[in-house]
Amino acid sequence: MNTSALELKIWRGDITTLEVDAIVNAANETLLGGGGVDGAIHKAAGPQLKAFCATLGGCPTGEARISPAYQLPCRTVIHTVGPVWQGGQQGEGELLASCYRQSLALAEQYGCSSVAFPAISCGVYGYPLAEAVALAVATVRDQLPRLTVVNKIVFVCFGKELEALYQRELA
């Protein structure tokens, strides 16, 4: 694809309000809801999301699954399970990069032209923000030549510190 036509954006706010084709959920392995962005997405989508996710049989760390969005303004939810930070020597970087790669692959497969990512693994999973942002941006940029459907990627930030880190990485 012509990567100059692909838009990488930063947006600070609530991912559950975005009108994009797909939002990515930083889920846990059960896919049945949890805290942080996972809990917010499940709450906003309604109980049908949990019921659908129960049919998926969970999701291993580093992988992704897709579901309808139900009451969310997006079309679909891509659930990915990021690694819990254990000091960086347990393959966390490769697992986190895999979350971004697999999520983009599902977006492509299901015809999603716009995708919004939260900061995967940066909440209770404890991934250091600067490292996670650098890895997210590098992995997404590495995937750009493979993208034929996705033409807009939004990095959603929950605060000013995270927004500043994304701005630095995308500069």
PyMOL commands that set and color helices and strands:
alter all, ss='L'
color gray80, all
select helices_A, chain A and resi 3-5+15-17+36-45+47-54+92-109+129-146+160-170
alter helices_A, ss='H'
color red, helices_A
select strands_A, chain A and resi 7-12+22-26+64-68+76-80+114-117+152-157
alter strands_A, ss='S'
color yellow, strands_A
deselect
rebuild
show_as cartoon
